[in-house]
Amino acid sequence: MLATKILIHPSVSDFLEELPTAVHYHLSPSAESYFSRYGENMQYTFFKRSKSPRTTWYIFFIKQDERILVKYITNNHKEGQYIR
C-alpha cells in the first residue's frame, strides 16, 4: 500500500501548535447534529489568517486525557452557517 503524504500550510501548523491553549467551544445542539459524522463530544476553536480576514477557519477536535485529536477542519465559506 502506498503512503499518503499530508501537507499542512505553515500558518495552519502554527495554529495547531497553539490548539492546546486556545479557547475551546462546545457545539450547539444543531451543530452537534450536523457534524456528528465526524465524532461525538467534539469541541471546536477558530482562527483567522491576516492575509484573508474574511475567512474564519474552524478546527473540530476531541480531547482525551492529555491528547487532542483533530477530527475536521472547515471554514465559514463552506459550513460556517452550521456552527454558530
PyMOL CGO cylinders between C-alpha atoms (Angstrom):
from pymol import cmd
from pymol.cgo import CYLINDER

trace = [
    CYLINDER, 0.00, 0.00, 0.00, 1.29, 3.47, -0.87, 0.3, 1, 1, 1, 1, 1, 1,
    CYLINDER, 1.29, 3.47, -0.87, 1.60, 6.02, 1.90, 0.3, 1, 1, 1, 1, 1, 1,
    CYLINDER, 1.60, 6.02, 1.90, -0.37, 9.24, 1.58, 0.3, 1, 1, 1, 1, 1, 1,
    CYLINDER, -0.37, 9.24, 1.58, 1.60, 12.42, 2.08, 0.3, 1, 1, 1, 1, 1, 1,
    CYLINDER, 1.60, 12.42, 2.08, -0.18, 15.14, 4.03, 0.3, 1, 1, 1, 1, 1, 1,
    CYLINDER, -0.18, 15.14, 4.03, 0.88, 18.74, 3.52, 0.3, 1, 1, 1, 1, 1, 1,
    CYLINDER, 0.88, 18.74, 3.52, -0.11, 21.39, 6.04, 0.3, 1, 1, 1, 1, 1, 1,
    CYLINDER, -0.11, 21.39, 6.04, 0.27, 25.10, 5.35, 0.3, 1, 1, 1, 1, 1, 1,
    CYLINDER, 0.27, 25.10, 5.35, 2.70, 26.75, 7.83, 0.3, 1, 1, 1, 1, 1, 1,
    CYLINDER, 2.70, 26.75, 7.83, 0.02, 29.10, 9.17, 0.3, 1, 1, 1, 1, 1, 1,
    CYLINDER, 0.02, 29.10, 9.17, -2.21, 26.11, 9.97, 0.3, 1, 1, 1, 1, 1, 1,
    CYLINDER, -2.21, 26.11, 9.97, 0.59, 24.15, 11.62, 0.3, 1, 1, 1, 1, 1, 1,
    CYLINDER, 0.59, 24.15, 11.62, 1.41, 27.23, 13.73, 0.3, 1, 1, 1, 1, 1, 1,
    CYLINDER, 1.41, 27.23, 13.73, -2.17, 27.38, 14.92, 0.3, 1, 1, 1, 1, 1, 1,
    CYLINDER, -2.17, 27.38, 14.92, -2.32, 23.64, 15.60, 0.3, 1, 1, 1, 1, 1, 1,
    CYLINDER, -2.32, 23.64, 15.60, 0.64, 24.09, 17.94, 0.3, 1, 1, 1, 1, 1, 1,
    CYLINDER, 0.64, 24.09, 17.94, -1.41, 26.70, 19.82, 0.3, 1, 1, 1, 1, 1, 1,
    CYLINDER, -1.41, 26.70, 19.82, -4.52, 24.50, 19.92, 0.3, 1, 1, 1, 1, 1, 1,
    CYLINDER, -4.52, 24.50, 19.92, -3.98, 23.21, 23.50, 0.3, 1, 1, 1, 1, 1, 1,
    CYLINDER, -3.98, 23.21, 23.50, -4.05, 26.77, 24.89, 0.3, 1, 1, 1, 1, 1, 1,
    CYLINDER, -4.05, 26.77, 24.89, -6.67, 28.26, 22.55, 0.3, 1, 1, 1, 1, 1, 1,
    CYLINDER, -6.67, 28.26, 22.55, -10.21, 28.90, 23.76, 0.3, 1, 1, 1, 1, 1, 1,
    CYLINDER, -10.21, 28.90, 23.76, -12.34, 25.80, 23.18, 0.3, 1, 1, 1, 1, 1, 1,
    CYLINDER, -12.34, 25.80, 23.18, -16.07, 25.95, 22.47, 0.3, 1, 1, 1, 1, 1, 1,
    CYLINDER, -16.07, 25.95, 22.47, -18.77, 23.30, 22.69, 0.3, 1, 1, 1, 1, 1, 1,
    CYLINDER, -18.77, 23.30, 22.69, -21.07, 22.77, 19.73, 0.3, 1, 1, 1, 1, 1, 1,
    CYLINDER, -21.07, 22.77, 19.73, -24.69, 23.85, 19.88, 0.3, 1, 1, 1, 1, 1, 1,
    CYLINDER, -24.69, 23.85, 19.88, -27.23, 21.00, 19.62, 0.3, 1, 1, 1, 1, 1, 1,
    CYLINDER, -27.23, 21.00, 19.62, -27.96, 21.79, 15.96, 0.3, 1, 1, 1, 1, 1, 1,
    CYLINDER, -27.96, 21.79, 15.96, -24.24, 21.96, 15.10, 0.3, 1, 1, 1, 1, 1, 1,
    CYLINDER, -24.24, 21.96, 15.10, -23.66, 18.73, 17.01, 0.3, 1, 1, 1, 1, 1, 1,
    CYLINDER, -23.66, 18.73, 17.01, -26.28, 17.04, 14.87, 0.3, 1, 1, 1, 1, 1, 1,
    CYLINDER, -26.28, 17.04, 14.87, -24.77, 18.36, 11.62, 0.3, 1, 1, 1, 1, 1, 1,
    CYLINDER, -24.77, 18.36, 11.62, -21.15, 17.50, 12.49, 0.3, 1, 1, 1, 1, 1, 1,
    CYLINDER, -21.15, 17.50, 12.49, -21.92, 14.15, 14.20, 0.3, 1, 1, 1, 1, 1, 1,
    CYLINDER, -21.92, 14.15, 14.20, -20.49, 12.29, 11.20, 0.3, 1, 1, 1, 1, 1, 1,
    CYLINDER, -20.49, 12.29, 11.20, -17.03, 13.36, 12.46, 0.3, 1, 1, 1, 1, 1, 1,
    CYLINDER, -17.03, 13.36, 12.46, -17.48, 12.17, 16.03, 0.3, 1, 1, 1, 1, 1, 1,
    CYLINDER, -17.48, 12.17, 16.03, -19.22, 12.78, 19.32, 0.3, 1, 1, 1, 1, 1, 1,
    CYLINDER, -19.22, 12.78, 19.32, -18.42, 15.14, 22.17, 0.3, 1, 1, 1, 1, 1, 1,
    CYLINDER, -18.42, 15.14, 22.17, -16.38, 17.37, 19.89, 0.3, 1, 1, 1, 1, 1, 1,
    CYLINDER, -16.38, 17.37, 19.89, -15.22, 20.84, 20.70, 0.3, 1, 1, 1, 1, 1, 1,
    CYLINDER, -15.22, 20.84, 20.70, -14.00, 23.49, 18.31, 0.3, 1, 1, 1, 1, 1, 1,
    CYLINDER, -14.00, 23.49, 18.31, -11.88, 26.59, 18.09, 0.3, 1, 1, 1, 1, 1, 1,
    CYLINDER, -11.88, 26.59, 18.09, -11.38, 29.04, 15.28, 0.3, 1, 1, 1, 1, 1, 1,
    CYLINDER, -11.38, 29.04, 15.28, -8.74, 31.32, 13.79, 0.3, 1, 1, 1, 1, 1, 1,
    CYLINDER, -8.74, 31.32, 13.79, -8.24, 33.85, 11.03, 0.3, 1, 1, 1, 1, 1, 1,
    CYLINDER, -8.24, 33.85, 11.03, -5.20, 34.50, 8.91, 0.3, 1, 1, 1, 1, 1, 1,
    CYLINDER, -5.20, 34.50, 8.91, -4.18, 38.11, 8.39, 0.3, 1, 1, 1, 1, 1, 1,
    CYLINDER, -4.18, 38.11, 8.39, -3.89, 37.55, 4.64, 0.3, 1, 1, 1, 1, 1, 1,
    CYLINDER, -3.89, 37.55, 4.64, -7.55, 36.52, 4.37, 0.3, 1, 1, 1, 1, 1, 1,
    CYLINDER, -7.55, 36.52, 4.37, -9.50, 38.37, 7.08, 0.3, 1, 1, 1, 1, 1, 1,
    CYLINDER, -9.50, 38.37, 7.08, -12.88, 37.39, 5.60, 0.3, 1, 1, 1, 1, 1, 1,
    CYLINDER, -12.88, 37.39, 5.60, -12.20, 33.69, 6.15, 0.3, 1, 1, 1, 1, 1, 1,
    CYLINDER, -12.20, 33.69, 6.15, -12.60, 32.04, 9.54, 0.3, 1, 1, 1, 1, 1, 1,
    CYLINDER, -12.60, 32.04, 9.54, -11.16, 28.55, 9.93, 0.3, 1, 1, 1, 1, 1, 1,
    CYLINDER, -11.16, 28.55, 9.93, -12.78, 26.12, 12.37, 0.3, 1, 1, 1, 1, 1, 1,
    CYLINDER, -12.78, 26.12, 12.37, -10.94, 23.16, 13.87, 0.3, 1, 1, 1, 1, 1, 1,
    CYLINDER, -10.94, 23.16, 13.87, -13.06, 20.39, 15.40, 0.3, 1, 1, 1, 1, 1, 1,
    CYLINDER, -13.06, 20.39, 15.40, -11.42, 18.02, 17.84, 0.3, 1, 1, 1, 1, 1, 1,
    CYLINDER, -11.42, 18.02, 17.84, -11.89, 15.70, 20.78, 0.3, 1, 1, 1, 1, 1, 1,
    CYLINDER, -11.89, 15.70, 20.78, -9.84, 15.77, 23.96, 0.3, 1, 1, 1, 1, 1, 1,
    CYLINDER, -9.84, 15.77, 23.96, -8.85, 12.54, 25.67, 0.3, 1, 1, 1, 1, 1, 1,
    CYLINDER, -8.85, 12.54, 25.67, -6.59, 12.73, 28.69, 0.3, 1, 1, 1, 1, 1, 1,
    CYLINDER, -6.59, 12.73, 28.69, -3.73, 15.00, 27.61, 0.3, 1, 1, 1, 1, 1, 1,
    CYLINDER, -3.73, 15.00, 27.61, -4.25, 14.41, 23.88, 0.3, 1, 1, 1, 1, 1, 1,
    CYLINDER, -4.25, 14.41, 23.88, -6.14, 16.35, 21.25, 0.3, 1, 1, 1, 1, 1, 1,
    CYLINDER, -6.14, 16.35, 21.25, -7.31, 14.57, 18.12, 0.3, 1, 1, 1, 1, 1, 1,
    CYLINDER, -7.31, 14.57, 18.12, -8.27, 16.86, 15.23, 0.3, 1, 1, 1, 1, 1, 1,
    CYLINDER, -8.27, 16.86, 15.23, -11.33, 15.39, 13.53, 0.3, 1, 1, 1, 1, 1, 1,
    CYLINDER, -11.33, 15.39, 13.53, -12.26, 18.03, 10.95, 0.3, 1, 1, 1, 1, 1, 1,
    CYLINDER, -12.26, 18.03, 10.95, -11.22, 21.43, 9.60, 0.3, 1, 1, 1, 1, 1, 1,
    CYLINDER, -11.22, 21.43, 9.60, -13.55, 23.73, 7.65, 0.3, 1, 1, 1, 1, 1, 1,
    CYLINDER, -13.55, 23.73, 7.65, -14.19, 27.42, 7.06, 0.3, 1, 1, 1, 1, 1, 1,
    CYLINDER, -14.19, 27.42, 7.06, -17.03, 29.91, 7.20, 0.3, 1, 1, 1, 1, 1, 1,
    CYLINDER, -17.03, 29.91, 7.20, -17.49, 29.87, 3.42, 0.3, 1, 1, 1, 1, 1, 1,
    CYLINDER, -17.49, 29.87, 3.42, -18.21, 26.15, 3.41, 0.3, 1, 1, 1, 1, 1, 1,
    CYLINDER, -18.21, 26.15, 3.41, -20.04, 25.31, 6.65, 0.3, 1, 1, 1, 1, 1, 1,
    CYLINDER, -20.04, 25.31, 6.65, -19.96, 28.36, 8.88, 0.3, 1, 1, 1, 1, 1, 1,
    CYLINDER, -19.96, 28.36, 8.88, -23.75, 28.65, 8.93, 0.3, 1, 1, 1, 1, 1, 1,
    CYLINDER, -23.75, 28.65, 8.93, -23.95, 25.42, 10.95, 0.3, 1, 1, 1, 1, 1, 1,
    CYLINDER, -23.95, 25.42, 10.95, -21.53, 26.45, 13.68, 0.3, 1, 1, 1, 1, 1, 1,
    CYLINDER, -21.53, 26.45, 13.68, -22.97, 29.48, 15.47, 0.3, 1, 1, 1, 1, 1, 1,
]
cmd.load_cgo(trace, "trace")
